[in-house]
């Protein structure tokens, strides 16, 4: 049993009917199929049960004394606590106006008595699956809101310290990063915004088509649609763009042999759903007179999960940038030594420079396993920022950036190598002098490498440079023997 079906069978269903025989029949049927069922013999009991216990779906009769099903549904939909619970009406009333009224007060489906057992089970499973997808989307949106708030708080913190940072080389480097950081945050936010819009569109189309399909399709056809959706959702295979084109061409040829109308369009839709082969089980849908709408319906259903996956990946990416920005913007006012990982600090800076690196810089990291060392992490972040930024500029954003971390004796050694044009021999002796710079006016203060050298010395270490055209290496040696009570 796939995961979605398994979770649905753990759902709580409220059955409301004033006729004892009908109530017992439905309760017994659903209980036998693994659902947790709660019975109610009238509208008052139904409202009380829905407000006191978690309910995932309600099967509701219409003709009941004192309070009919329409009124019960209206009250449920007006209560924030119960308005999201899907309601399926089950009634002997077969008039079109009765069905229209049922949908008008908020029902999601309508089953006419006497009903078929398979039909009731298929509709229950469909709406529980839809409700679960909606709950997943709602949960993801809440996580997104929390992440956005975290980002807003972090950016507010960054803005609040701007006046202080602007006096330092750290602020200058951060100013260079802002555009890249904004891109790194806006890209996942754009993907999230697009996915939410698509999911909203899918839901509108699903609920528009659902009543007609449930009235016209057999339970077997409905299950076939669900099987196609589950096949799409459960396909975790990652395929390259080149391979997708090959698979799509092969799928188009197969559909043409089967004389499926509009084979290329159908192949596009199936490929988007990650269904590239083994289409034989779905041929009854593809050859159905209403195949175009049925395929679109299955595509929309699976699209809910695709959108949810995109949102989840985008939230993870935005969270990574937020965490790196928070780590970088953190300021230790007490100027105390902390035991941290050097590699983690370098990774933080690389994350913030990701947009620049992606333009054409290949990053090669060769980092040995080094135990965390006592250091001033904020100041070391400034060292990595300055050296990485200079390396990217030296390569004009195109080339190879190699970062090696090793332990030699009592020192941790970090080597940052770029494939840029190199440092002229006549300039090399002066690069650590304060206010010396080879950059055009306005692009550098000449304090960066001077500050870097002072920070390294504070860590009882040294910084050296070797440079020839095509290869420049800055080697930072940091003492691994610093302790919180040492004098540095």
C-alpha positions as a Markdown table, in Angstrom:
| # | Residue | x | y | z |
|---|---|---|---|---|
| 1 | Unk | 0.0 | 0.0 | 0.0 |
| 2 | Unk | 1.4 | 3.4 | -0.9 |
| 3 | Unk | 2.1 | 6.0 | 1.8 |
| 4 | Unk | -0.9 | 8.2 | 0.8 |
| 5 | Unk | -3.4 | 5.3 | 1.0 |
| 6 | Unk | -1.8 | 4.1 | 4.3 |
| 7 | Unk | -2.2 | 7.6 | 5.9 |
| 8 | Unk | -5.8 | 7.9 | 4.6 |
| 9 | Unk | -6.8 | 4.6 | 6.3 |
| 10 | Unk | -5.7 | 6.2 | 9.7 |
| 11 | Unk | -8.2 | 9.0 | 9.2 |
| 12 | Unk | -11.2 | 9.9 | 11.4 |
| 13 | Unk | -14.6 | 9.9 | 9.7 |
| 14 | Unk | -17.8 | 11.3 | 11.2 |
| 15 | Unk | -21.0 | 9.6 | 9.9 |
| 16 | Unk | -24.3 | 11.5 | 10.5 |
| 17 | Unk | -27.7 | 9.8 | 9.8 |
| 18 | Unk | -30.9 | 9.7 | 11.8 |
| 19 | Unk | -31.8 | 6.3 | 10.4 |
| 20 | Unk | -30.2 | 3.7 | 12.6 |
| 21 | Unk | -29.9 | 1.0 | 9.8 |
| 22 | Unk | -28.1 | 3.4 | 7.5 |
| 23 | Unk | -25.9 | 4.6 | 10.3 |
| 24 | Unk | -24.9 | 1.1 | 11.3 |
| 25 | Unk | -24.3 | 0.1 | 7.6 |
| 26 | Unk | -21.9 | 3.0 | 6.9 |
| 27 | Unk | -20.1 | 2.7 | 10.3 |
| 28 | Unk | -19.6 | -1.0 | 9.7 |
| 29 | Unk | -18.5 | -0.6 | 6.1 |
| 30 | Unk | -15.9 | 2.1 | 6.9 |
| 31 | Unk | -14.6 | 0.3 | 10.1 |
| 32 | Unk | -14.1 | -2.9 | 8.1 |
| 33 | Unk | -11.9 | -0.9 | 5.7 |
| 34 | Unk | -9.6 | 0.4 | 8.5 |
| 35 | Unk | -11.1 | 3.8 | 9.1 |
| 36 | Unk | -11.7 | 5.3 | 12.6 |
| 37 | Unk | -15.4 | 6.0 | 12.6 |
| 38 | Unk | -17.5 | 8.2 | 14.9 |
| 39 | Unk | -21.4 | 8.0 | 14.5 |
| 40 | Unk | -23.9 | 10.8 | 15.1 |
| 41 | Unk | -27.7 | 10.4 | 14.9 |
| 42 | Unk | -28.6 | 14.0 | 14.4 |
| 43 | Unk | -27.2 | 17.4 | 13.6 |
| 44 | Unk | -26.6 | 18.5 | 17.2 |
| 45 | Unk | -24.5 | 15.4 | 17.9 |
| 46 | Unk | -22.6 | 16.0 | 14.6 |
| 47 | Unk | -21.7 | 19.6 | 15.5 |
| 48 | Unk | -20.6 | 18.6 | 19.0 |
| 49 | Unk | -18.5 | 15.7 | 17.7 |
| 50 | Unk | -16.8 | 17.9 | 15.1 |
| 51 | Unk | -15.9 | 20.5 | 17.7 |
| 52 | Unk | -14.5 | 18.1 | 20.3 |
| 53 | Unk | -12.5 | 15.5 | 18.3 |
| 54 | Unk | -10.3 | 15.7 | 15.3 |
| 55 | Unk | -12.3 | 14.8 | 12.2 |
| 56 | Unk | -10.9 | 14.4 | 8.7 |
| 57 | Unk | -14.1 | 13.8 | 6.7 |
| 58 | Unk | -17.9 | 13.9 | 7.3 |
| 59 | Unk | -20.6 | 11.8 | 5.6 |
| 60 | Unk | -23.8 | 13.7 | 6.1 |
| 61 | Unk | -27.5 | 12.8 | 5.6 |
| 62 | Unk | -29.9 | 15.6 | 4.5 |
| 63 | Unk | -33.3 | 14.6 | 5.8 |
| 64 | Unk | -33.0 | 14.8 | 9.6 |
| 65 | Unk | -35.5 | 16.1 | 12.2 |
| 66 | Unk | -34.9 | 19.5 | 13.9 |
| 67 | Unk | -31.8 | 20.3 | 11.9 |
| 68 | Unk | -31.3 | 19.1 | 8.3 |
| 69 | Unk | -28.0 | 18.4 | 6.6 |
| 70 | Unk | -27.9 | 21.7 | 4.8 |
| 71 | Unk | -28.1 | 23.6 | 8.1 |
| 72 | Unk | -25.5 | 21.3 | 9.7 |
| 73 | Unk | -23.1 | 21.9 | 6.8 |
| 74 | Unk | -23.7 | 25.7 | 6.9 |
| 75 | Unk | -22.9 | 25.8 | 10.7 |
| 76 | Unk | -19.8 | 23.7 | 10.1 |
| 77 | Unk | -18.5 | 26.0 | 7.4 |
| 78 | Unk | -19.2 | 29.1 | 9.5 |
| 79 | Unk | -17.0 | 27.8 | 12.4 |
| 80 | Unk | -13.2 | 28.4 | 11.9 |
| 81 | Unk | -12.6 | 25.3 | 13.8 |
| 82 | Unk | -14.5 | 23.0 | 11.4 |
| 83 | Unk | -14.8 | 24.9 | 8.1 |
| 84 | Unk | -11.9 | 22.9 | 6.5 |
| 85 | Unk | -13.5 | 19.5 | 7.1 |
| 86 | Unk | -14.7 | 18.1 | 3.8 |
| 87 | Unk | -18.4 | 17.1 | 3.8 |
| 88 | Unk | -19.9 | 14.4 | 1.5 |
| 89 | Unk | -23.7 | 14.4 | 1.4 |
| 90 | Unk | -25.4 | 11.0 | 1.3 |
| 91 | Unk | -29.1 | 11.3 | 0.6 |
| 92 | Unk | -32.1 | 9.7 | -1.1 |
| 93 | Unk | -32.9 | 13.1 | -2.6 |
| 94 | Unk | -32.0 | 12.8 | -6.3 |
| 95 | Unk | -33.2 | 16.1 | -7.7 |
| 96 | Unk | -30.6 | 18.3 | -9.4 |
| 97 | Unk | -31.6 | 21.3 | -7.2 |
| 98 | Unk | -30.9 | 19.3 | -4.1 |
| 99 | Unk | -27.4 | 18.5 | -5.3 |
| 100 | Unk | -26.8 | 22.2 | -6.3 |
| 101 | Unk | -27.9 | 23.3 | -2.9 |
| 102 | Unk | -25.6 | 20.7 | -1.2 |
| 103 | Unk | -22.6 | 22.1 | -3.1 |
| 104 | Unk | -23.8 | 25.6 | -2.5 |
| 105 | Unk | -23.6 | 25.2 | 1.3 |
| 106 | Unk | -20.1 | 23.8 | 1.1 |
| 107 | Unk | -20.3 | 20.1 | 0.3 |
| 108 | Unk | -17.5 | 18.6 | -1.7 |
| 109 | Unk | -19.5 | 15.6 | -3.1 |
| 110 | Unk | -22.9 | 14.0 | -3.2 |
| 111 | Unk | -23.8 | 10.3 | -3.2 |
| 112 | Unk | -27.4 | 9.2 | -3.9 |
| 113 | Unk | -29.0 | 6.4 | -1.9 |
| 114 | Unk | -29.2 | 3.5 | -2.4 |
| 115 | Unk | -25.4 | 3.7 | -2.9 |
| 116 | Unk | -22.8 | 1.2 | -4.1 |
| 117 | Unk | -20.2 | 0.2 | -1.5 |
| 118 | Unk | -17.3 | 0.6 | -4.0 |
| 119 | Unk | -18.5 | 4.0 | -5.0 |
| 120 | Unk | -18.7 | 5.3 | -1.4 |
| 121 | Unk | -15.2 | 3.9 | -0.6 |
| 122 | Unk | -13.7 | 5.4 | -3.8 |
| 123 | Unk | -15.2 | 8.8 | -3.0 |
| 124 | Unk | -14.1 | 8.7 | 0.6 |
| 125 | Unk | -10.5 | 7.8 | -0.4 |
| 126 | Unk | -10.4 | 10.5 | -3.0 |
| 127 | Unk | -11.5 | 13.3 | -0.7 |
| 128 | Unk | -9.2 | 12.1 | 2.1 |
| 129 | Unk | -6.3 | 12.1 | -0.3 |
| 130 | Unk | -7.2 | 15.6 | -1.4 |
| 131 | Unk | -7.6 | 16.8 | 2.2 |
| 132 | Unk | -4.2 | 15.3 | 3.0 |
| 133 | Unk | -2.5 | 17.1 | 0.1 |
| 134 | Unk | -4.2 | 20.4 | 1.3 |
| 135 | Unk | -3.0 | 19.8 | 4.8 |
| 136 | Unk | 0.6 | 19.2 | 3.6 |
| 137 | Unk | 0.4 | 22.4 | 1.6 |
| 138 | Unk | -1.0 | 24.4 | 4.6 |
| 139 | Unk | 1.8 | 23.0 | 6.8 |
| 140 | Unk | 4.4 | 23.9 | 4.2 |
| 141 | Unk | 3.0 | 27.4 | 3.9 |
| 142 | Unk | 3.3 | 27.8 | 7.7 |
| 143 | Unk | 6.9 | 26.8 | 7.6 |
| 144 | Unk | 7.5 | 29.2 | 4.7 |
| 145 | Unk | 5.9 | 32.0 | 6.8 |
| 146 | Unk | 8.2 | 31.2 | 9.7 |
| 147 | Unk | 11.2 | 31.1 | 7.4 |
| 148 | Unk | 10.2 | 34.5 | 5.8 |
| 149 | Unk | 9.8 | 36.0 | 9.3 |
| 150 | Unk | 13.3 | 34.7 | 10.2 |
| 151 | Unk | 14.7 | 36.2 | 7.1 |
| 152 | Unk | 12.9 | 39.5 | 7.8 |
| 153 | Unk | 14.3 | 39.5 | 11.4 |
| 154 | Unk | 17.8 | 38.8 | 10.1 |
| 155 | Unk | 17.6 | 41.5 | 7.5 |
| 156 | Unk | 16.3 | 43.9 | 10.2 |
| 157 | Unk | 19.2 | 43.0 | 12.4 |
| 158 | Unk | 21.6 | 43.6 | 9.5 |
| 159 | Unk | 20.1 | 47.0 | 8.8 |
| 160 | Unk | 20.3 | 47.9 | 12.5 |
| 161 | Unk | 24.0 | 47.3 | 12.5 |
| 162 | Unk | 24.7 | 48.9 | 9.2 |
| 163 | Unk | 26.0 | 52.2 | 10.6 |
| 164 | Unk | 28.6 | 50.4 | 12.7 |
| 165 | Unk | 29.6 | 48.0 | 9.9 |
| 166 | Unk | 30.0 | 50.7 | 7.4 |
| 167 | Unk | 33.1 | 51.9 | 9.3 |
| 168 | Unk | 34.8 | 48.6 | 8.8 |
| 169 | Unk | 36.1 | 46.5 | 5.9 |
| 170 | Unk | 33.6 | 43.9 | 6.9 |
| 171 | Unk | 30.7 | 46.2 | 5.9 |
| 172 | Unk | 32.5 | 46.9 | 2.6 |
| 173 | Unk | 32.6 | 43.2 | 1.8 |
| 174 | Unk | 29.0 | 42.7 | 2.9 |
| 175 | Unk | 28.0 | 45.5 | 0.7 |
| 176 | Unk | 29.6 | 43.6 | -2.2 |
| 177 | Unk | 27.5 | 40.6 | -1.2 |
| 178 | Unk | 24.1 | 42.1 | -0.9 |
| 179 | Unk | 23.1 | 41.8 | -4.6 |
| 180 | Unk | 24.1 | 38.1 | -4.6 |
| 181 | Unk | 22.3 | 37.4 | -1.3 |
| 182 | Unk | 19.1 | 39.1 | -2.6 |
| 183 | Unk | 19.3 | 36.9 | -5.7 |
| 184 | Unk | 19.8 | 33.8 | -3.5 |
| 185 | Unk | 16.7 | 34.6 | -1.5 |
| 186 | Unk | 14.5 | 35.9 | -4.3 |
| 187 | Unk | 15.1 | 32.8 | -6.5 |
| 188 | Unk | 13.5 | 30.3 | -4.0 |
| 189 | Unk | 10.8 | 32.9 | -3.1 |
| 190 | Unk | 10.0 | 33.2 | -6.8 |
| 191 | Unk | 9.7 | 29.4 | -7.1 |
| 192 | Unk | 7.5 | 29.3 | -4.0 |
| 193 | Unk | 5.3 | 32.1 | -5.3 |
| 194 | Unk | 4.9 | 30.3 | -8.6 |
| 195 | Unk | 4.2 | 26.9 | -7.0 |
| 196 | Unk | 1.5 | 28.3 | -4.7 |
| 197 | Unk | -0.1 | 30.0 | -7.7 |
| 198 | Unk | 0.0 | 26.6 | -9.6 |
| 199 | Unk | -1.4 | 24.7 | -6.7 |
| 200 | Unk | -4.3 | 27.2 | -6.3 |
| 201 | Unk | -5.1 | 26.8 | -10.0 |
| 202 | Unk | -4.9 | 23.0 | -9.8 |
| 203 | Unk | -7.3 | 22.9 | -6.8 |
| 204 | Unk | -9.8 | 25.2 | -8.6 |
| 205 | Unk | -9.7 | 22.9 | -11.7 |
| 206 | Unk | -9.9 | 19.7 | -9.6 |
| 207 | Unk | -13.0 | 20.9 | -7.6 |
| 208 | Unk | -14.6 | 22.1 | -10.9 |
| 209 | Unk | -14.2 | 18.7 | -12.6 |
| 210 | Unk | -14.6 | 16.4 | -9.5 |
| 211 | Unk | -18.4 | 16.2 | -9.2 |
| 212 | Unk | -18.8 | 15.4 | -13.0 |
| 213 | Unk | -16.1 | 12.7 | -12.9 |
| 214 | Unk | -17.5 | 11.1 | -9.8 |
| 215 | Unk | -20.9 | 11.0 | -11.3 |
| 216 | Unk | -19.8 | 9.6 | -14.7 |
| 217 | Unk | -16.8 | 7.4 | -14.0 |
| 218 | Unk | -16.8 | 3.9 | -12.6 |
| 219 | Unk | -14.9 | 3.1 | -9.3 |
| 220 | Unk | -12.4 | 1.2 | -11.5 |
| 221 | Unk | -11.7 | 4.3 | -13.6 |
| 222 | Unk | -11.4 | 6.5 | -10.6 |
| 223 | Unk | -8.9 | 4.1 | -9.1 |
| 224 | Unk | -7.0 | 4.1 | -12.4 |
| 225 | Unk | -6.7 | 7.9 | -12.1 |
| 226 | Unk | -5.4 | 7.6 | -8.5 |
| 227 | Unk | -2.9 | 4.9 | -9.6 |
| 228 | Unk | -1.6 | 7.3 | -12.3 |
| 229 | Unk | -1.3 | 10.1 | -9.7 |
| 230 | Unk | 0.5 | 7.8 | -7.2 |
| 231 | Unk | 2.8 | 6.5 | -9.9 |
| 232 | Unk | 3.8 | 10.2 | -10.6 |
| 233 | Unk | 4.1 | 11.1 | -7.0 |
| 234 | Unk | 6.2 | 8.1 | -6.0 |
| 235 | Unk | 8.7 | 8.4 | -8.9 |
| 236 | Unk | 11.8 | 9.7 | -7.2 |
| 237 | Unk | 14.1 | 9.0 | -10.2 |
| 238 | Unk | 16.2 | 12.0 | -11.3 |
| 239 | Unk | 16.6 | 12.2 | -15.0 |
| 240 | Unk | 18.8 | 14.7 | -17.0 |
| 241 | Unk | 17.2 | 17.1 | -19.5 |
| 242 | Unk | 19.0 | 15.2 | -22.3 |
| 243 | Unk | 17.6 | 11.8 | -21.2 |
| 244 | Unk | 14.1 | 13.3 | -20.7 |
| 245 | Unk | 14.1 | 14.4 | -24.4 |
| 246 | Unk | 15.1 | 10.8 | -25.4 |
| 247 | Unk | 12.4 | 9.2 | -23.2 |
| 248 | Unk | 9.8 | 11.7 | -24.4 |
| 249 | Unk | 10.5 | 10.9 | -28.1 |
| 250 | Unk | 10.3 | 7.1 | -27.4 |
| 251 | Unk | 7.0 | 7.7 | -25.5 |
| 252 | Unk | 5.6 | 9.7 | -28.4 |
| 253 | Unk | 6.5 | 6.9 | -30.9 |
| 254 | Unk | 4.8 | 4.3 | -28.6 |
| 255 | Unk | 1.7 | 6.4 | -28.3 |
| 256 | Unk | 1.6 | 6.9 | -32.1 |
| 257 | Unk | 1.8 | 3.1 | -32.6 |
| 258 | Unk | -1.2 | 2.8 | -30.3 |
| 259 | Unk | -3.0 | 5.5 | -32.3 |
| 260 | Unk | -3.5 | 7.7 | -29.3 |
| 261 | Unk | -4.7 | 11.2 | -30.6 |
| 262 | Unk | -2.3 | 14.1 | -30.1 |
| 263 | Unk | 0.5 | 11.7 | -29.1 |
| 264 | Unk | 3.1 | 14.4 | -28.7 |
| 265 | Unk | 0.9 | 16.5 | -26.4 |
| 266 | Unk | 0.1 | 13.4 | -24.3 |
| 267 | Unk | 3.8 | 12.5 | -24.1 |
| 268 | Unk | 4.6 | 16.0 | -22.9 |
| 269 | Unk | 2.0 | 15.7 | -20.1 |
| 270 | Unk | 3.1 | 12.2 | -19.1 |
| 271 | Unk | 6.7 | 13.2 | -19.0 |
| 272 | Unk | 5.9 | 16.2 | -16.8 |
| 273 | Unk | 4.3 | 13.6 | -14.5 |
| 274 | Unk | 7.5 | 11.5 | -14.6 |
| 275 | Unk | 5.7 | 8.7 | -16.4 |
| 276 | Unk | 8.1 | 7.8 | -19.2 |
| 277 | Unk | 7.3 | 4.1 | -19.8 |
| 278 | Unk | 5.1 | 1.2 | -18.7 |
| 279 | Unk | 1.9 | 3.0 | -19.8 |
| 280 | Unk | -0.1 | -0.2 | -20.5 |
| 281 | Unk | -2.0 | 0.0 | -17.2 |
| 282 | Unk | -3.2 | 3.5 | -18.1 |
| 283 | Unk | -4.3 | 2.8 | -21.7 |
| 284 | Unk | -8.0 | 2.7 | -20.6 |
| 285 | Unk | -7.6 | 6.3 | -19.6 |
| 286 | Unk | -5.6 | 7.3 | -22.6 |
| 287 | Unk | -8.2 | 5.8 | -25.0 |
| 288 | Unk | -11.2 | 7.0 | -23.0 |
| 289 | Unk | -13.6 | 9.3 | -25.0 |
| 290 | Unk | -12.9 | 12.0 | -22.4 |
| 291 | Unk | -9.1 | 11.2 | -22.2 |
| 292 | Unk | -7.9 | 14.8 | -22.5 |
| 293 | Unk | -9.8 | 15.9 | -19.5 |
| 294 | Unk | -9.0 | 12.8 | -17.5 |
| 295 | Unk | -5.3 | 13.2 | -18.1 |
| 296 | Unk | -5.5 | 16.9 | -17.2 |
| 297 | Unk | -7.3 | 15.9 | -14.0 |
| 298 | Unk | -4.6 | 13.4 | -13.1 |
| 299 | Unk | -1.9 | 15.9 | -14.0 |
| 300 | Unk | -3.5 | 18.5 | -11.7 |
| 301 | Unk | -3.8 | 16.1 | -8.8 |
| 302 | Unk | -0.1 | 15.1 | -9.1 |
| 303 | Unk | 0.7 | 18.8 | -9.5 |
| 304 | Unk | -0.2 | 19.4 | -5.9 |
| 305 | Unk | 2.6 | 17.1 | -4.8 |
| 306 | Unk | 5.0 | 18.5 | -7.4 |
| 307 | Unk | 4.3 | 22.0 | -6.1 |
| 308 | Unk | 4.7 | 20.9 | -2.5 |
| 309 | Unk | 8.1 | 19.4 | -3.4 |
| 310 | Unk | 9.2 | 22.6 | -5.1 |
| 311 | Unk | 8.2 | 24.7 | -2.0 |
| 312 | Unk | 10.0 | 22.3 | 0.3 |
| 313 | Unk | 13.2 | 22.5 | -1.7 |
| 314 | Unk | 13.0 | 26.3 | -2.0 |
| 315 | Unk | 12.4 | 26.7 | 1.7 |
| 316 | Unk | 15.4 | 24.6 | 2.4 |
| 317 | Unk | 17.5 | 26.7 | 0.1 |
| 318 | Unk | 16.3 | 30.0 | 1.5 |
| 319 | Unk | 16.8 | 28.6 | 5.1 |
| 320 | Unk | 20.4 | 27.8 | 4.2 |
| 321 | Unk | 21.1 | 31.4 | 3.0 |
| 322 | Unk | 19.3 | 32.8 | 6.1 |
| 323 | Unk | 21.4 | 30.6 | 8.4 |
| 324 | Unk | 24.6 | 31.7 | 6.6 |
| 325 | Unk | 23.6 | 35.4 | 6.8 |
| 326 | Unk | 22.8 | 35.1 | 10.5 |
| 327 | Unk | 26.2 | 33.4 | 11.1 |
| 328 | Unk | 28.0 | 36.0 | 9.2 |
| 329 | Unk | 26.2 | 39.0 | 10.7 |
| 330 | Unk | 26.6 | 37.8 | 14.3 |
| 331 | Unk | 28.8 | 40.1 | 16.3 |
| 332 | Unk | 30.6 | 39.0 | 19.5 |
| 333 | Unk | 30.8 | 42.2 | 21.6 |
| 334 | Unk | 32.7 | 40.5 | 24.3 |
| 335 | Unk | 35.5 | 39.5 | 21.9 |
| 336 | Unk | 35.8 | 36.0 | 23.4 |
| 337 | Unk | 37.4 | 32.9 | 22.0 |
| 338 | Unk | 35.0 | 30.2 | 20.9 |
| 339 | Unk | 35.6 | 26.6 | 19.8 |
| 340 | Unk | 34.3 | 26.3 | 16.2 |
| 341 | Unk | 35.0 | 24.5 | 13.0 |
| 342 | Unk | 37.1 | 26.4 | 10.5 |
| 343 | Unk | 35.5 | 24.5 | 7.6 |
| 344 | Unk | 32.0 | 25.6 | 8.8 |
| 345 | Unk | 33.1 | 29.3 | 8.7 |
| 346 | Unk | 34.5 | 28.9 | 5.2 |
| 347 | Unk | 31.3 | 27.2 | 4.0 |
| 348 | Unk | 29.3 | 30.1 | 5.4 |
| 349 | Unk | 31.2 | 32.6 | 3.3 |
| 350 | Unk | 31.0 | 30.3 | 0.2 |
| 351 | Unk | 27.2 | 30.2 | 0.7 |
| 352 | Unk | 26.9 | 34.0 | 0.7 |
| 353 | Unk | 29.1 | 34.1 | -2.5 |
| 354 | Unk | 27.2 | 31.4 | -4.2 |
| 355 | Unk | 25.6 | 33.7 | -6.8 |
| 356 | Unk | 29.0 | 35.1 | -7.8 |
| 357 | Unk | 30.6 | 31.6 | -7.9 |
| 358 | Unk | 27.8 | 30.2 | -10.1 |
| 359 | Unk | 28.7 | 32.7 | -12.8 |
| 360 | Unk | 31.7 | 30.7 | -13.9 |
| 361 | Unk | 33.9 | 29.8 | -10.9 |
| 362 | Unk | 34.6 | 26.1 | -10.1 |
| 363 | Unk | 35.1 | 25.6 | -6.4 |
| 364 | Unk | 37.3 | 22.7 | -5.4 |
| 365 | Unk | 37.5 | 21.9 | -1.7 |
| 366 | Unk | 40.0 | 19.5 | -0.2 |
| 367 | Unk | 39.5 | 19.8 | 3.6 |
| 368 | Unk | 41.0 | 17.3 | 6.0 |
| 369 | Unk | 39.2 | 16.4 | 9.2 |
| 370 | Unk | 40.3 | 18.9 | 11.7 |
| 371 | Unk | 39.0 | 19.2 | 15.2 |
| 372 | Unk | 37.3 | 22.5 | 16.1 |
| 373 | Unk | 39.8 | 25.1 | 17.4 |
| 374 | Unk | 39.5 | 28.1 | 19.7 |
| 375 | Unk | 39.3 | 31.3 | 17.7 |
| 376 | Unk | 37.5 | 34.6 | 17.1 |
| 377 | Unk | 34.9 | 33.2 | 14.5 |
| 378 | Unk | 33.5 | 36.6 | 13.4 |
| 379 | Unk | 37.0 | 37.9 | 12.7 |
| 380 | Unk | 38.0 | 34.7 | 10.8 |
| 381 | Unk | 34.9 | 35.1 | 8.7 |
| 382 | Unk | 36.2 | 38.5 | 7.7 |
| 383 | Unk | 39.5 | 36.8 | 6.7 |
| 384 | Unk | 37.8 | 34.2 | 4.5 |
| 385 | Unk | 35.5 | 36.9 | 3.0 |
| 386 | Unk | 38.3 | 39.1 | 2.0 |
| 387 | Unk | 40.5 | 36.4 | 0.5 |
| 388 | Unk | 37.6 | 34.7 | -1.4 |
| 389 | Unk | 36.3 | 38.1 | -2.6 |
| 390 | Unk | 39.8 | 39.1 | -3.9 |
| 391 | Unk | 40.2 | 35.7 | -5.6 |
| 392 | Unk | 36.9 | 36.0 | -7.4 |
| 393 | Unk | 37.8 | 39.5 | -8.6 |
| 394 | Unk | 41.3 | 38.4 | -9.7 |
| 395 | Unk | 39.6 | 35.8 | -11.9 |
| 396 | Unk | 37.0 | 38.2 | -13.3 |
| 397 | Unk | 34.4 | 35.7 | -12.0 |
| 398 | Unk | 35.7 | 33.0 | -14.3 |
| 399 | Unk | 38.2 | 30.3 | -13.2 |
| 400 | Unk | 39.0 | 27.8 | -10.5 |
| 401 | Unk | 39.0 | 28.5 | -6.8 |
| 402 | Unk | 40.7 | 25.8 | -4.7 |
| 403 | Unk | 40.4 | 25.7 | -0.9 |
| 404 | Unk | 42.6 | 23.3 | 1.1 |
| 405 | Unk | 42.5 | 22.8 | 4.8 |
| 406 | Unk | 45.2 | 20.7 | 6.5 |
| 407 | Unk | 46.8 | 20.3 | 9.9 |
| 408 | Unk | 50.6 | 20.7 | 10.1 |
| 409 | Unk | 52.2 | 20.4 | 13.5 |
| 410 | Unk | 50.3 | 22.7 | 15.9 |
| 411 | Unk | 48.8 | 24.8 | 13.1 |
| 412 | Unk | 45.7 | 24.6 | 11.0 |
| 413 | Unk | 46.6 | 25.7 | 7.4 |
| 414 | Unk | 44.0 | 27.1 | 5.0 |
| 415 | Unk | 45.2 | 27.6 | 1.4 |
| 416 | Unk | 43.0 | 29.7 | -0.9 |
| 417 | Unk | 44.2 | 29.4 | -4.6 |
| 418 | Unk | 42.8 | 31.2 | -7.6 |
| 419 | Unk | 43.6 | 30.9 | -11.3 |
| 420 | Unk | 43.6 | 34.6 | -11.9 |
| 421 | Unk | 46.3 | 36.8 | -13.6 |
| 422 | Unk | 48.5 | 36.8 | -10.5 |
| 423 | Unk | 50.2 | 39.6 | -8.5 |
| 424 | Unk | 53.0 | 41.5 | -10.2 |
| 425 | Unk | 56.4 | 41.0 | -8.5 |
| 426 | Unk | 56.9 | 44.7 | -7.9 |
| 427 | Unk | 53.5 | 44.9 | -6.1 |
| 428 | Unk | 53.8 | 41.7 | -4.0 |
| 429 | Unk | 55.9 | 43.2 | -1.1 |
| 430 | Unk | 53.3 | 45.9 | -0.5 |
| 431 | Unk | 50.0 | 44.1 | -0.6 |
| 432 | Unk | 49.8 | 43.9 | 3.2 |
| 433 | Unk | 50.5 | 47.6 | 3.7 |
| 434 | Unk | 47.6 | 49.7 | 5.0 |
| 435 | Unk | 45.9 | 51.9 | 2.4 |
| 436 | Unk | 47.8 | 50.2 | -0.5 |
| 437 | Unk | 45.6 | 49.0 | -3.3 |
| 438 | Unk | 45.8 | 48.3 | -7.0 |
| 439 | Unk | 42.0 | 48.6 | -7.5 |
| 440 | Unk | 40.5 | 51.6 | -9.2 |
| 441 | Unk | 39.3 | 54.5 | -7.0 |
| 442 | Unk | 36.1 | 53.6 | -5.1 |
| 443 | Unk | 36.5 | 49.8 | -5.4 |
| 444 | Unk | 38.8 | 49.3 | -2.4 |
| 445 | Unk | 40.2 | 51.1 | 0.7 |
| 446 | Unk | 43.5 | 49.2 | 0.8 |
| 447 | Unk | 42.7 | 48.1 | 4.4 |
| 448 | Unk | 41.4 | 44.6 | 3.6 |
| 449 | Unk | 44.7 | 42.6 | 3.6 |
| 450 | Unk | 46.1 | 44.7 | 6.4 |
| 451 | Unk | 43.1 | 43.8 | 8.6 |
| 452 | Unk | 43.4 | 40.2 | 7.5 |
| 453 | Unk | 47.1 | 40.1 | 8.6 |
| 454 | Unk | 46.2 | 41.7 | 12.0 |
| 455 | Unk | 43.4 | 39.1 | 12.6 |
| 456 | Unk | 45.8 | 36.2 | 11.7 |
| 457 | Unk | 48.5 | 37.5 | 14.1 |
| 458 | Unk | 45.8 | 37.8 | 16.8 |
| 459 | Unk | 45.4 | 34.0 | 16.3 |
| 460 | Unk | 49.2 | 33.6 | 16.8 |
| 461 | Unk | 49.5 | 32.7 | 13.1 |
| 462 | Unk | 50.9 | 34.0 | 9.8 |
| 463 | Unk | 49.7 | 34.7 | 6.3 |
| 464 | Unk | 51.9 | 34.2 | 3.2 |
| 465 | Unk | 51.3 | 34.6 | -0.5 |
| 466 | Unk | 52.8 | 32.9 | -3.6 |
| 467 | Unk | 51.8 | 34.1 | -7.0 |
| 468 | Unk | 52.6 | 33.4 | -10.6 |
| 469 | Unk | 50.4 | 34.2 | -13.6 |
| 470 | Unk | 47.5 | 31.7 | -13.5 |
| 471 | Unk | 48.0 | 30.7 | -9.8 |
| 472 | Unk | 47.9 | 32.8 | -6.7 |
| 473 | Unk | 47.8 | 31.1 | -3.2 |
| 474 | Unk | 47.3 | 32.8 | 0.1 |
| 475 | Unk | 48.2 | 30.5 | 3.0 |
| 476 | Unk | 46.8 | 31.2 | 6.4 |
| 477 | Unk | 48.4 | 29.4 | 9.4 |
| 478 | Unk | 46.4 | 29.5 | 12.6 |
| 479 | Unk | 47.6 | 28.2 | 16.0 |
| 480 | Unk | 45.6 | 25.3 | 17.3 |
| 481 | Unk | 46.8 | 25.9 | 20.9 |
| 482 | Unk | 44.8 | 29.1 | 21.7 |
| 483 | Unk | 42.8 | 28.7 | 24.9 |
| 484 | Unk | 40.2 | 31.0 | 26.4 |
| 485 | Unk | 42.7 | 32.1 | 29.2 |
| 486 | Unk | 45.6 | 32.7 | 26.8 |
| 487 | Unk | 47.0 | 36.1 | 26.1 |
| 488 | Unk | 46.7 | 36.9 | 22.4 |
